[in-house]
């Protein structure tokens, strides 16, 4: 009996290892069709899921309460599965080199309970060769099985965009690959149960590379806009106005400057750079894009201080509030938040900012960054307000709403990094307005 048939009949189970922003939606989607084991080592997270509380915001509490997924921290249950998906994070170290420890650890766990006839598919972002040259070896070592004879492996890069309710798991194009034609066909058949369009890549390395380059491409385009922004500020030109004019051309790409964080665009290019250097090639364009985007927090902080000084505000005594500390708009994900760079740089300048966010979990943010998020009610008598992320709740604010956040001083600085508001309208209201 093939794996798909075994899953459909209930003779076997599908397991998802790692239940974050990628793994949880996968488990919930497959759980509508097959018996699914959702495994994660984080006991607090598993307990939340069992109670129907979606800490990622990607599935929703109601859908989570209705799912049949068996959420567990018991790794031994993985022995009940024949189709296993590894979707753990792949971060970077302090020196910007890949940190493969999470994926190696998950692989060892899977290997200990791997049974003959299984397929292991990796969704974690890695550089080409990791699945076959590192993960395969670990699976064989832990299981005492032989890859190709006793089990097979594949790779399917994740494309989930946290907070994006338009491009969902079901309607994205899903790349799949396998170590041979047979495994690729089986993997594709399983994913087609929950995803409308599946693209079969010719090899695992091609699929691994595709994930890296699609994010590196976006990184470079945003870096281009960020570089333009830094120069246009020196020219006294509004970058947003330039971009709107440029976008009237039919083949304009529509990118805007911004802080590039998160667990994909801000991380994945370093995996490419690392492996390129291992092969004797020093990346030029991709590495340059990373340098520019990593420097934007410092640039924004400098401009905030300059704006206060120009307005006659004592920056060291100013009440400065940073609004929006997640890595992107309308998303709870705080991983690799570049808004934190702005906060840290302002502290170095002797400014004492306070941070707030309508989406982020305060306790999680404190544990991750050591920064206390203040409540909306604490934002008052401001000298300077900095909108770093364009959450919908911030986009809906009227000028009168923002007025109430300031004191009676006529010296008011408004920093609108994502250009949500009208420069003219706020300058007419007496604000010193700055946007990226």
Secondary structure, 3 states (H helix, E strand, C coil): CCHHHHHHHCCCEEEEECCCCCHHHHHHHHCCCCCEEEECCCHHHHHHHHCCCCCCCCCCHHHHHHCCCEEECCHHHHHHEEEEEECCCCCECCCCCECCHHHHHHHHHHHHCCCCCEEEEECCCCCCCHHHHHHHHHHHHHHCCCECCCEEEEECCCCCCCCCCCCCCCCCEEEEEECCHHHHHHHHHHHCCCCCEEEECCCHHHHHHHHHHHHHHHHHHHHHHHHHHHHHHHHCCCHHHHHHHHCCCCCCCCCCCCCCCCCCHHHHHHHHHHHHHHCCCCCCHHHHHHHHHHCHHHHHHHHHHHHHHHHCCCCCCCCEEEECCCCCCCCCCCCCCCHHHHHHHHHHCCCCEEEECCCCCHHHHHHHHCCCECCHHHCCCECEEEECCCCHHHHCCCHHHHHCCECCCCCEEEEECCCCCCHHHHHHCCEEEEEC
